[in-house]
Amino acid sequence: MNWRDHIHSDPEILGGKPVVKSTRISVELILEYFEDGASITDVLAAFDHITEEDVRAAIAFARDLLVDSTVAAQRKAA
């Protein structure tokens, strides 16, 4: 799955935070649900207008962001 098919950022929506396309549900909000112990089913119940693929895309986006920042930090340290 390509998270870019589900997640985007627009300065006019939530100040440019990454969100599920066609919604105002941010990746940050989805991750906060997981931080609080929610499951994918819980997230889907809370936001019935997003899909499991959208939730998984949010997780993939966060992972890629972490990987990119780790690589950048390693390059800077070298």
N, C-alpha and C positions, 0 to 999 in steps of 0.2 A: 504494500500500500504506500502511496505517496501522500504524505501529510499535506502537501501543497494543494491537493485537490479538495481539502476540507478546512484548512486553516488559512486565514489571511490577516493582514494588518492594514488599517486605513486610518489616517490621522483624524478623520471625521467621526470615527466610531471608537468610543471609550478611550479617547486620547491616543489612539494608535496601538493599543494593546492587541496582541494576537487573539483573534476570536474565531469561533466556528462560523464558517461562511453563512451569510444570510441571517445571522443572529447577533445578539449582543452578549453572548455567553463566552467569556474569556477562557483561555487556556489556564490562566491563573486560578479562576474560580473552580474549574474542573479539578485541578491538582489539589486545591484546598479541601474539596470533598474527600479525595483519597487520603489526604493528611489526617482528616478526622475519622478515618476508618471505613469510609463508604466503599461499596463495591461498584462495578460498572452498572449493575442492575439498579442500585440506589441512585446513581447519577441519572440514568435514563428515566427513572420514575420522577425525579425532581424536574427534569427538563424534557418533557415528552415530545418536543419538536426537534430533538437531535437523535442521531443514530449511534449504534455501537461503533461503527466505523469512525464517526466524528470524535468519539471519546478516545478511541485508540490512536487516532491522528494527533490529538492533543498530547498524548503521552509520547508519541514518536517525535513530535515537534520539540518537546522539552528535552528528550534524550539527545536529539541532534544539536540543540542549543548548548547542552552541557559538553558534548563531544567537541564542538567547535571552540568553546571557550577554553577547554583543557588543552587543545592543540595550540591555540594562540598563546596560552600561558607557557607551554613548553618551549615554543619558539622564542618567546621573550626571554626566558631563563637561559637559553642556549647562547 
